[in-house]
């Protein structure tokens, strides 16, 4: 049977998952009367809530007697580790580009990986139904990007399709047609069928699946040879060890599910059950004469955070898993399938350093653990510093901001204050397109400030560029915080009196503890306040007439916003139902002593 393996890559929000929906509908995966919904591949709760793809997934469709394995990939730079490993399964890529925005930072990153692996590209310019779109200019920009990434003559000769995923059509010209048939024909025509070298079995494990009945399942493409049920194989691991094991069951992908088979031939993507203790990047090879494939290389992480057990006064009230052993086991389990993540033990048995690609990458991990019933505290994100040729170096990123013209000066001011340097400024329609080079440290906390300064209009994207010389101190948060003086329940009476001091993260009647951050101070410097004071009764007043207390509603902050907000002496307490910010040292006197000793050391 003819096979085509294709990965869909693009910058975030350019329409990858919507395109997969259209491919599934075009090939009649669903019955005519079946409710399928939208963004079918985003099956995880977190993905549906945030409207982004986090994990890459496989689907398989049949079109004109050809089996097409489609791999949907995430678009955020933070999940680049997912993209890097699944591209190994593909023979071609569909590069999706927005007809207005053109190539963005993540487009460049994923395209570079695909060209290095020698994959055949098909360019799809999506959203041509948008107002002020510029498909021809975007096509030229994509060609220029290919050229800058040293594409070969053959890769530069890429086919281009135009259309609108939302309206369900793609064509080789700008004329609207009935459906996406031209694109499907293009996939069969332009994407090569898998090249199969001579030799015995080789299959590289590129992703994991898990089933409560079958345990861990290895997924990958059979590069050469064939794999059969009950066959003895050798598992070749990255460290050079070889283990003899037996394949229990084999599944191939069919539509959105899997189908059990007895044999899978080279070129197809399959799931193998019965292999134990494997990691991503290992090779399943022949039982008698095993040969390993090259290990998957993944870019280094650029940021770390300290994960510790929850040691606040509210410890254990909310979660199921609260000990350091639970925390350690869960983090180690995560590193098996999340290639861009590293976990390192610290001097303390209760805390671990977790390295990742960015705030969103680590935020999704924390959010997933919180939903599984874990309680933990996380510290301020720190960038990873390296010493290169005796010089202190830090990661730099390319930051791209598209913003209405009247806000451009505010954006430039914000970025330059954080040691960013402007590289490009050009006008795209009514929008101003700005590109900067900025230290990764400067990006922490920038998004919230940027959205406030531009009335929510700015579109930001960034990707890791290189390690360069340390830029010096970067200003953090301007205002101090309001800290609870003692444990208790907040009262409307005391919050009302404190309103001129700042804005609050708590409502009346919430439980707080000593050292917890309950609001933002209007001025620099931290302030310890008592939010729990009740109204004293005298014969002049009644306790019930609290109607005069008009309190502004509390500020709601997401986990990522909290991670960007906290400073080095603060941390976030994360439990299944609450996200609270607090000082690392809860006692005020101890905090002062610690700050003094740190000053003396400095």
N, C-alpha and C positions, 0 to 999 in steps of 0.2 A: 504494500500500500504506500502511496505517496505521502510524505510527511513534510510539513513546514513548521519550524520552531521560531516563533517571533516574540520579541519583548517590546512593550510599548513604553517609551521613555519621554519625559517632558518635564518642564518646570511645574511647580505646584499650581493647580487651578487652570491648567490649559486644556483639560478635558480628557485625560487618559481613561478614567473609569467609565465615563459616559460613552466613549468610543467602544469599550469592551461590551457595554450594554447593547449597542447597536449591532455589533458583530453577532452576539448571542441571539438577538431577535431576527436578524437577517437569515441565520442558518436554522431557523425554526427549532431552537432548543426547547422553547416553551410551547405548550398546546395553545390553540387559538383563544381558548376561554380562560387561560391561566393568568392569575395575578402575579406579576413578577416584580412590580415596584421599580424604583430607579437605583442607580449605583449599586447594582447587584453584588459586585465583588467586595464592597466595603461591608463585610459581614460582622466585624467586631463592634461592640457597643461604643467604644471610644472613638472609632473611626466614624460611626454614624453621627455621634454628637458633635464632633469637631468638623465634620465634612471634609476630612483629608484621608488619604491612604497612608497606613503606617507599615503594614506587612505586605510583601509581594505575594501574589497568589496565582495559581494555574487554573486555566479552564481549557477545554478542548472542543473544537467544533469540526463538523465535516462539511466540506463545500466542494461540489463537482468532483466527488470521488477522492478528494485530497483531505487528509487529516491536518488541521492547523492547531498546534498547541500555542495558546496565547498566554503570555505572562504579563500581569498588570503590576507595575512597580510604583513605589511612593515617589513624590516629587520634592519633598523637603530635603535640603542638604543634610539635615541632622540624621536622616535615615539612609544616607548614601551607602552604608555597609550592606543594606538589603539589596540595593541595585547592583553593587559590584559583584556580589556572588551569583545572583540569578542570571546575569548576562552570560555566564558560562554555559547556560542551558540553551541559549538562543543561537540561531544561524543568521538572523537578520533582525533589524530594529525598525520600528515605526517611530520616527522623531516627530512629535506633535508640537506645533508652534502656534501661539495665539496671533491672529491676523492683525491685532492692534499693538500688542506689547512687543512682539518679535522675540528674538533669542534672549533669554534671561540667564542669570548666573548658573542656575542648576542645569539649564539646557547645555551649557558649555561643559559642565562637569560630567554629566552622563554621556554626552556625545564623545568626549575624549576617551572615556573608558571603552565605549563601543568600538571606536575606530582602532584603538590599540589591540582589541581582540579580533580585528579584521572582519567585523560583522557588516553585512550588506545593509545600507540605510535606505529607507523610503521616507521622504519628508511629507508630512501632512500639515497644511496650513488651515487651522480650525477657526471657527467663529467669524466667517466672512460675512455673516448677516449683521454683525455689530455696526453701529454707527461709527463714523470716522475710522474704519479699518483701512489698512494699506497693504493688501496682499503682495503686490509686486515689489514694494520696498522691502517687505519682510523676506521675500524669496531671495533678494540680493544679499540681505544681511546674513541669511542662513548660509548662502554660498561662501560669503566672506569668512564666516565662522569655520566652515569646513577647511577652507584654505589656510586659515591661521593655525588650525590644529594639525597641519601636515597630512591631510587626507591624500590617498593615492589617486591617480588619474581615474581609476575605475570608481572609487568612492565619490569623487567630485561629480561624476556623471549620474547623479541620483535622480530618480523619478519624483515628481511633485504632484500631490493631489490637493484640491481645494474643496472646502465644504463647511458644513455646520453640523456638529455632532448632535446638538440639541434638536435641530430640525430633521436629522436623520438622512442627510445626503452627502456624498463625496464624489467628486468628478475630477478628471485629469485637466479640465479647464474651469474657468470661473462660471460656466453655465450651470444653472441648477438642474439636477436630474431627479429621478424618482426615488432612488435609494442608494445604498453604498456598494452596489455591485461593481462599479469600476475599481474601487479600492480593493475588494476581495479578489478580483481578477489580477490586479496589480501585485498582490501578495504572492499569488501562485506563480506569476510570470517572473517577478524580480528577485524574490527570496530564493536562494539556492536550497535544494534538498540537502540534508545533512551529508557531509563528506565522511565516508567510512573507511578508515585505514584497515589494512589487513592485520589479522592477529587475533589473540584470544581476548576474553572479556575484560573491559575496563569501564567503570562507572564512577564518576565523581559525585560525592554527596554534596548537593548545593543548598538543600534546605531540609527542615525537619517538619514532621507532622506528629500529632499525638492523638492517640485514641485510648479511652479508658479500658477497652477490651484488649487491644493489641499492643499497648505500650508505645514506645517511640518508633516512629516509622521514618526510614531514610528516603529522601526524594532526590532524583538526579537524572541526567541524560545518559543513556548507554552510548558511550563514545565508539566502542568497537566490540565485535563479538556479539554474543547473545546471553541472556540470563534466564534461567529456568527455575521452576518450583523445585524444592527439595535438593537444589544443587549445592555442593560444597564449594565455598569461596574463601578467599583470603582477604581479610580487612587490613589494608595498608594504612598505617596512621602517620600523622605529620612528623612524629618524633622518630619514625623509622621502625617501630615495632609492627610485627605482622601476626594476626590472629586468625586461626582457621575457624570458620563458622558455617552455619547452614541456613539457606534461605527457606523460610517457612511458607510465605505467601507473596504473590506479586499482584500489583494493581496498576492499571493504566488510567489516565485521566479521560473521562468521557463527559462532555457537557460540563456541568458544575460539580459532578461527583466522580466516583472512581468505579472501575469495573475490574473484577478479579479475572486474571488470565493465567495460563500455565507457562507462557514464554514471551519475552519481550526482545525484539531484535534491535540492532544498533540504529541510532538516530531518534528513537522515541524516548519520551520522558516517562519514568515509572516510579512507583513507590514500592519499597522493599520492606517486608515485615520479617522479624525474627533475628535481625542483627543487633547485637548488644554492644554497649560502651563505645559507640561511634561518635565522632564529632564532625562538624561541617568541614569540608575540605579533604576528608579521608577518601581513599579509593577502594571500591569493591573490585577485586581483581580475580583472575582465574585461580582455582584451587591448587593446580599443579605448578604452573609457571607464572607467578604473579608479577606484574609490572605496575608501579605507581605512577599516577599523573602528577604534574606540578601542583604544589599547594596554592590555594587561592590567596592572593595578597590583598589586604584591605588597608586603606589609609589609617594613619595613627589617630587616636583620639586627641582632642585639643583642650578638654576641660575636665576638671575633677570636682567632686563634692564629697563631703564627709557624711556618711550615713551612720547613725548610731541608734541604740535602743531608746525608747521613749523614757526619759527619766524625770518627767514633770510630775507635779503633785496629782495629776489626773491619770497617772499611769494605769493601764489595764482596765479602765472603766468601759472601753469601747470595743477594743479589738480582740481577736482570737489568738493571734500569733504575736507575742510581745518579747520573747527572749532573744538574746544575741545568737543563739544556735538557729532559731527559726529564720532570723534575718540573714545569717551567713548562708544557710542552705538555699534560701530563695535566690540570693544574688548569684551564687555559683551556678544554679540551674539556669538562670537567665543568660549567663555568658555562653552557654552551650549553643544557643540559637541566635544570639545577638552578637555578631562577630565584631562590631565596633566598640563593644563594651569590655572593660577590664575591671577586676576587683582585686584590691591589694589590702593585706592585713596591716593594721597600725600597731603602735606600742600598746594601745588599750584593747582589751579583749572585747569591749562593747561597741567598738566602732570600726568602720571599714572605709577605705578610700575607693570611690567608684569613678572610673574614667569614662567619659563619653564624648560624643561629637558636638554637643551643644545643649542649651537649656531645654529645648523641646524634646530632645532624645532622652535626657535624664528625667524630665517632667512626666513623659509618658510611662516610663518605668515606675516612678513613684505612684502615679495615679493608678496603674494596674495593681500594684502591691496593696494600695489602700483599699481597693475594691475587693481584694481577696481576703481582707480581714487583718492586715498587718498594721502594727503601730510602730512608728519610727520618728526620729528627728533627723533633719537634714540641714547642713550648714550652708554658708554662702558659696556659690559656684566660684571656682578659682581657675585661671588659665594655667596651662602647663608651661613652665619656663625651662628652656634648655640653655646650656653653655656651649656655644659654637666658637671654636678658635679663641677660647678664653674670654669671649664676650657674652654678656647676659642677653639672651634673645627671647622674644615672645611671638606667639602666632598673630599674623595679620590677616585680615579678610577684605575681600572686595565687597563693598556695600553699594547696592543700586536702589535709588529712591525715585519713584514717579509721583509727582505731586502737582496740584494746580499752581499756576504761576505766582499767584499772590502769596503763597506760603513758602516759596523757594528760599527766600532770605532767612526765614526762621529755621528751616532744615539745615542750611549751610552753617548757621551760627551754632546750632546744637551739636552738629558733628565735629566742627573744628574745635569746640570747647573740649571734646573728648579725644583730641589729638588725631582727628581724621584729616586727610589731605584730599582736596578735590582733584579728580583726574579729567572728568568729562562733564560738560553741561550743554545740553541741546534741547530744542523744542520739538515735541511730538504732538501735533494738533494743539489742544488747549493745555496739555500737560508739559511740565518741565521734567526732563530726564537727567538725573544727576548720578554720577559715579564717584565713589570715594575709595581710598585705601585707609583702613582704620584698624588699630590693634583690637584683638578679640575682647580685651577687657573693656574697651570703650563701648562695645555693643550691649554689655550687660546693663539692663535698665533703660536702654535707649528707646525701645519700641513704645513703652508707655508714655514717655515724655514726648516722643515724636507725634503720636496720635493725638495727645492733648494739644500740642502746639499747632497742629494742622487741622483741627476739628474732625479728626478721624479720616481724613482724605488721603493720607500718605500710603503708598504701597511699597513695602520694604522687602528686599531680598538680599541675602549675603551668602558667600561661600568662602571656605578656607583657601588662602592663597599661598603663604610661605612663612617661614620663621625669619624675623628681622630684628635689628637691635632694639633693646628695651626703650620705650618712649618716656619713661618718668611717670610721676604721679598723675592720675586721672581723677578729677573731682567726682565724688560719689553723690549721695543724696544730700540736698541742701538743708532740709528741715530735720529736726530731731523727732523723737517719738514720745508719746505719753505712756507711762508704765504704771501698772497697778501697784498700789502700796501694800495691800494685803489681800488674802483670799476672801471670797464672799460672793454675794450676788449684787449686780449693779442696780442702782435705783435711779428712777427718772429724776428725782430731786437733785441728786449730786451731779448727774450728767448735764442737767440743765444749767447748773451753776458753772460747770467747767467748759461750756461751749465756746466761750471767748478765748480759751486756751488752744483750741485746735479742733480737728474733725475726728470722729470715732469709727473704730472697726467693730464695735459691740453695740447691741441694743439694750434698753433697760430689762432687767430680769435675767441676764446671762451670767453664768458662773465664771468667775475669773480667779486667778491665783497670783500670788506675789511674784513680781518680775515678768508678768505677761504684758505684751505690747497691746494696748487697747485703743490707740489712736495716733494721729500724726500731730506733732506740735506745730504751731504757726511760725515758730522761730527756730534758728539752729540750736542744738543742744537738747539733751533729753530732760524730761520732767517727770518726777514721780508724783502721782496724784491718787486721791482716794475716791473711787467711783461708787463705793458701797455705803456711803453715809445716808442714814435714814432721816426723815424729817422729825425734828423734836416736837413733842406735844406740849403746848402751854394752854392756859385757859383762854387764850386769845384766838387760837387757830384750830381748825379741825384737820385731822390727818388725811381726810378723804379729798380735800379740795386741791388736787394736784393738777387741775385743768390748765393752770397757767404754764405748765411745763411743755413748751413746744420744742421738741428735739428733732434735729435733722436726721433722716434715716442713715443707718450705718453704711460705710463704704464696703462694697463687696469686692473681694479680690480673688482671682483664680490662683491656682497653684503656681503657674509660671510667673504671674505678676508678683506674688510673694517672694519667689526665688530671686527676682530682679530687684526687689525692694530692700531686702535685709542687708545689713552691713556685717563686717567681720566678727563683731562680738554678739551677733544675734543668730538665732536658728528658727526653723519651722517645725512645729509639732504636727505630724500628720497621722490622723486616726481615720477609721472607716467613715465617721460622720462629721469630723471637724478638721479644719486647717487653722491652727493658731500660730501667731508669731510670738516669740519670747526672747528675752535676753539669755545667753548661754549660762551666765552666772545669775541666779535669781535674786540673791541677797544684795541689797544696795551697797552696804558697807564693803562687802567682799569685792564688788565690782569696782569701787573706787580704789581699793588697795591694789587690785590687779592692774588697773589702768595706770596707777602711779609707777608700779614696778616695770611695766612695759615701757613707759616713758624714760625711766632711768636707764633701762637696757639700750634703748635707741640712742 
